[in-house]
Amino acid sequence: MPLTHTPIFTILQPAVVLADPHVLSDIRDRRSIIDAIYDALVRRDDNGDYVPWLAKSWTVDSGGQHWRFSLRDDVLFHDNTRLTARDAANSLLRAISPEMPGELGTQGVLRSYLEGAEISATGDTILNISTAQPAASLLDLLVDIPVVRSDALPGALTGSGPYRPVSHEPGKVVLQRFDPHWAGKPPAQQLVWQAIPDAHERLALLAQGKADLVVDPPHSVVTPPPGIRLISQKSYLCVIFLLNLFEGATGDIRVRKALNHAIDLAEIIRDPAITAGQADPLAGPLTRSPGR
């Protein structure tokens, strides 16, 4: 959804947190803020296809292990220093380091895919990634690894996205437009994210003109109030339940099969307190791309 050209664009969502961009998370409320502050090498378009971003092009050998990314040379960080391939390499190494925590069971996910990878920069614009095994899913991983300035402090990571943070307090984050952004001047001068946990209150504030966008309106809203447009878009969030296969009853494949057959996915999806019908069953842990 394109932003309106306005001095201040206010977004209400269930939670607002200014998180470390390299802590992998499926929580959309966090990802939306991170994506406004930071750029990644690759991003997805509205159809779920990969498109160039900080990397303007890339090549991979026939074995799917050796990747070469050509980066843009006109990207500035928010402190007006120029982004280089060294920043990209160090960002990837930071994201997969053993010290980097995870969230909702995501700790070590990136590392499990990229463990043993050789990541290096050639000059200012060439990033080289050689994986230990063929990595057909590499672009999918890179979408979720923002590039930060190499020497930025962990508590104040500097990004290159269209907006830069100017204030942060519990439940509220304010971002200011970064005019020199390589993709062009963003439309809104400020983005204000505010946490309003109750869905009905979010919608009421929108109807009163106190917000420009609310995330996750009440499931019961089929026809929005006059003057309000309802927009829906499939997300990539995949909800899974992990079982201990090494000890206890779930080490027995018969128990796991019984649990699998006993779970009524259709009923879970229909439940108004869970997804209210706005989810699809999956045969495995990989989310389908929209339209596929």
C-alpha positions as CSV (number, residue, x, y, z in Angstrom):
1,M,0.0,0.0,0.0
2,P,1.6,3.4,-1.0
3,L,1.8,6.0,1.7
4,T,0.0,9.3,1.4
5,H,2.0,12.4,0.9
6,T,1.5,14.0,4.3
7,P,3.6,15.6,7.0
8,I,2.8,12.8,9.6
9,F,1.5,9.3,8.8
10,T,0.3,7.5,12.0
11,I,0.1,3.7,12.2
12,L,-1.6,1.9,15.0
13,Q,-0.8,-1.8,15.6
14,P,-1.0,-4.3,18.4
15,A,2.6,-3.8,19.5
16,V,5.5,-1.4,18.7
17,V,9.1,-2.4,19.4
18,L,12.3,-1.0,17.9
19,A,14.2,-4.3,17.7
20,D,17.6,-5.4,16.6
21,P,17.3,-5.9,12.8
22,H,19.4,-9.1,13.0
23,V,17.2,-10.9,15.5
24,L,15.2,-13.0,13.1
25,S,11.5,-12.6,13.8
26,D,8.2,-13.5,12.1
27,I,6.3,-10.9,14.0
28,R,5.0,-8.4,11.5
29,D,4.7,-5.6,13.9
30,R,8.5,-5.6,14.3
31,R,9.3,-6.3,10.7
32,S,7.3,-3.3,9.4
33,I,9.4,-0.9,11.5
34,I,12.7,-2.6,10.7
35,D,11.9,-2.6,6.9
36,A,11.4,1.2,7.1
37,I,14.8,1.8,8.8
38,Y,17.0,-0.7,7.0
39,D,17.6,-2.0,3.5
40,A,18.4,-5.6,2.6
41,L,20.3,-6.9,-0.4
42,V,17.1,-8.4,-1.9
43,R,13.4,-7.9,-1.3
44,R,10.2,-9.4,-2.4
45,D,7.6,-7.7,-4.6
46,D,3.9,-7.9,-4.2
47,N,3.8,-11.2,-6.1
48,G,6.4,-12.8,-3.8
49,D,9.2,-12.7,-6.4
50,Y,12.7,-11.6,-5.6
51,V,13.8,-8.2,-6.9
52,P,17.1,-6.3,-6.6
53,W,17.5,-3.8,-3.8
54,L,20.9,-2.9,-2.4
55,A,22.2,-5.6,-4.7
56,K,21.5,-4.4,-8.2
57,S,22.3,-7.9,-9.7
58,W,23.7,-11.3,-8.8
59,T,25.1,-14.4,-10.4
60,V,25.4,-18.0,-9.1
61,D,27.4,-20.9,-10.4
62,S,25.8,-24.1,-11.7
63,G,26.3,-25.9,-8.4
64,G,24.3,-23.3,-6.5
65,Q,27.2,-22.6,-4.0
66,H,29.1,-19.6,-5.2
67,W,27.2,-16.3,-5.4
68,R,28.4,-12.9,-6.5
69,F,26.4,-9.8,-5.7
70,S,27.0,-6.5,-7.4
71,L,25.9,-3.7,-5.0
72,R,24.7,-0.2,-5.7
73,D,27.3,2.5,-5.3
74,D,24.9,5.3,-4.5
75,V,23.6,4.2,-1.1
76,L,24.1,6.3,2.0
77,F,23.6,5.4,5.6
78,H,21.6,7.7,7.8
79,D,24.9,9.3,9.0
80,N,25.6,10.1,5.3
81,T,28.5,7.6,5.1
82,R,28.5,5.4,2.0
83,L,27.4,1.8,2.2
84,T,30.0,-0.7,0.9
85,A,30.2,-4.4,0.3
86,R,32.2,-4.6,3.5
87,D,29.1,-3.4,5.5
88,A,27.0,-6.1,3.7
89,A,29.6,-8.9,4.5
90,N,29.9,-7.8,8.2
91,S,26.1,-7.6,8.5
92,L,25.7,-11.2,7.3
93,L,28.4,-12.4,9.6
94,R,26.8,-10.7,12.5
95,A,23.3,-12.1,11.7
96,I,24.7,-15.7,11.7
97,S,27.1,-15.4,14.6
98,P,26.5,-17.7,17.6
99,E,26.1,-14.7,19.9
100,M,23.0,-13.5,18.0
101,P,19.8,-14.4,19.8
102,G,16.5,-15.4,18.1
103,E,12.8,-15.1,18.8
104,L,9.9,-17.5,18.8
105,G,12.2,-20.5,18.2
106,T,14.2,-18.7,15.4
107,Q,17.6,-18.7,17.2
108,G,20.2,-20.3,15.0
109,V,17.9,-20.6,11.9
110,L,20.1,-18.4,9.7
111,R,23.2,-20.0,11.1
112,S,21.9,-23.5,10.3
113,Y,21.6,-22.6,6.6
114,L,24.8,-20.5,6.3
115,E,27.1,-22.3,8.7
116,G,30.5,-22.7,7.1
117,A,29.8,-20.1,4.4
118,E,32.6,-17.9,3.3
119,I,31.5,-14.3,3.1
120,S,33.8,-11.6,1.8
121,A,33.9,-8.3,0.0
122,T,35.9,-7.5,-3.2
123,G,36.3,-3.7,-3.3
124,D,33.3,-1.5,-2.4
125,T,30.6,-3.1,-4.6
126,I,31.2,-6.8,-4.8
127,L,29.9,-9.3,-2.2
128,N,30.9,-12.9,-2.4
129,I,29.1,-15.8,-0.7
130,S,30.2,-19.3,-1.0
131,T,28.1,-21.8,0.9
132,A,29.2,-25.2,2.2
133,Q,26.2,-26.8,0.5
134,P,24.1,-25.8,-2.5
135,A,21.9,-22.9,-1.3
136,A,18.8,-22.6,-3.5
137,S,17.1,-20.7,-0.6
138,L,19.8,-18.0,-0.2
139,L,17.8,-15.2,-1.6
140,D,15.0,-16.0,0.8
141,L,17.4,-15.7,3.7
142,L,18.9,-12.4,2.4
143,V,15.5,-10.7,2.4
144,D,15.5,-11.0,6.2
145,I,19.1,-9.7,6.8
146,P,19.3,-5.9,6.7
147,V,22.6,-4.2,6.1
148,V,23.9,-2.0,8.9
149,R,27.1,0.1,9.1
150,S,30.0,-2.0,10.1
151,D,31.3,0.1,13.0
152,A,27.9,1.1,14.4
153,L,27.3,0.3,18.1
154,P,24.9,-2.7,18.8
155,G,22.5,-0.4,20.6
156,A,22.4,2.1,17.8
157,L,22.7,0.3,14.5
158,T,22.8,2.6,11.6
159,G,20.6,1.7,8.6
160,S,20.1,3.1,5.0
161,G,16.3,2.8,4.7
162,P,13.9,5.5,3.7
163,Y,13.3,6.5,7.4
164,R,15.6,7.0,10.3
165,P,14.5,6.7,14.0
166,V,14.3,10.0,15.9
167,S,12.5,8.9,19.1
168,H,11.6,5.7,20.9
169,E,9.6,5.1,24.0
170,P,7.5,2.2,25.2
171,G,4.7,1.7,22.8
172,K,5.8,4.4,20.4
173,V,8.4,4.9,17.7
174,V,8.8,8.0,15.5
175,L,10.8,7.8,12.3
176,Q,11.9,10.8,10.2
177,R,12.1,10.8,6.4
178,F,15.6,10.3,5.0
179,D,15.6,12.5,2.0
180,P,18.9,11.2,0.4
181,H,17.5,7.6,0.2
182,W,18.7,6.1,-3.1
183,A,15.2,5.0,-4.1
184,G,13.9,8.5,-3.9
185,K,12.4,10.8,-1.3
186,P,9.7,9.0,0.8
187,P,6.2,10.5,0.7
188,A,5.6,11.1,4.4
189,Q,7.8,13.4,6.4
190,Q,7.3,11.3,9.6
191,L,6.0,7.9,10.4
192,V,4.6,7.5,13.9
193,W,4.0,3.9,15.1
194,Q,1.8,3.6,18.2
195,A,0.9,0.5,20.1
196,I,-2.9,0.0,20.7
197,P,-3.4,-3.6,21.8
198,D,-7.2,-3.6,21.4
199,A,-8.4,-4.0,17.8
200,H,-11.7,-2.2,18.4
201,E,-10.0,0.8,19.9
202,R,-7.6,0.9,16.9
203,L,-10.5,1.0,14.5
204,A,-12.3,3.6,16.6
205,L,-9.3,5.9,16.5
206,L,-9.0,5.5,12.8
207,A,-12.7,6.4,12.3
208,Q,-12.1,9.5,14.5
209,G,-9.3,10.6,12.2
210,K,-6.6,10.0,14.8
211,A,-4.7,7.6,12.6
212,D,-3.9,7.0,9.0
213,L,-3.6,3.2,9.1
214,V,-4.5,0.4,11.6
215,V,-3.0,-3.1,11.5
216,D,-5.2,-6.1,12.2
217,P,-8.7,-4.6,12.6
218,P,-11.3,-6.7,14.4
219,H,-12.0,-10.0,12.6
220,S,-15.7,-9.2,12.7
221,V,-15.3,-6.2,10.4
222,V,-16.4,-7.3,7.0
223,T,-17.6,-3.9,5.8
224,P,-15.6,-1.0,7.2
225,P,-17.1,2.3,8.4
226,P,-17.7,5.0,5.7
227,G,-14.5,6.6,4.5
228,I,-12.3,3.7,5.6
229,R,-10.8,1.2,3.1
230,L,-10.1,-2.4,4.1
231,I,-6.9,-3.9,2.6
232,S,-5.9,-7.5,2.9
233,Q,-2.7,-9.2,1.8
234,K,-1.3,-12.6,2.5
235,S,1.7,-12.7,4.8
236,Y,4.6,-15.2,4.9
237,L,4.0,-16.1,8.6
238,C,4.1,-19.8,9.2
239,V,2.9,-21.2,12.5
240,I,4.4,-24.6,13.4
241,F,4.5,-26.8,16.5
242,L,7.9,-28.5,17.3
243,L,8.0,-31.9,18.9
244,N,10.9,-33.4,20.8
245,L,12.1,-36.3,18.7
246,F,14.9,-37.4,21.1
247,E,13.1,-38.4,24.3
248,G,9.6,-39.0,25.7
249,A,6.5,-40.2,23.9
250,T,7.0,-38.1,20.8
251,G,10.1,-40.0,20.0
252,D,7.8,-42.7,18.7
253,I,6.7,-42.0,15.2
254,R,3.3,-43.6,15.8
255,V,2.6,-41.0,18.5
256,R,3.6,-38.2,16.1
257,K,1.3,-39.6,13.4
258,A,-1.6,-39.9,15.8
259,L,-1.1,-36.3,16.9
260,N,-1.0,-35.2,13.3
261,H,-4.3,-37.0,12.5
262,A,-5.9,-35.7,15.7
263,I,-5.4,-32.0,15.0
264,D,-8.3,-30.4,13.2
265,L,-6.5,-27.7,11.2
266,A,-9.7,-26.5,9.5
267,E,-11.3,-25.9,12.9
268,I,-8.3,-24.0,14.2
269,I,-8.3,-21.8,11.1
270,R,-12.1,-21.1,11.5
271,D,-11.8,-20.2,15.2
272,P,-12.6,-16.5,15.5
273,A,-10.1,-16.2,18.4
274,I,-7.2,-17.5,16.3
275,T,-7.3,-16.7,12.6
276,A,-11.1,-16.3,11.8
277,G,-10.6,-18.1,8.5
278,Q,-7.7,-16.0,7.4
279,A,-5.1,-18.7,7.0
280,D,-4.3,-21.6,4.8
281,P,-3.2,-25.2,5.8
282,L,0.3,-26.1,4.8
283,A,1.8,-29.5,4.1
284,G,5.2,-28.4,5.5
285,P,7.0,-25.6,7.1
286,L,7.5,-23.5,3.9
287,T,4.9,-20.9,3.2
288,R,3.4,-20.7,-0.2
289,S,4.1,-17.4,-2.1
290,P,1.0,-15.3,-3.0
291,G,-0.6,-16.4,-6.2
292,R,1.2,-19.7,-6.3
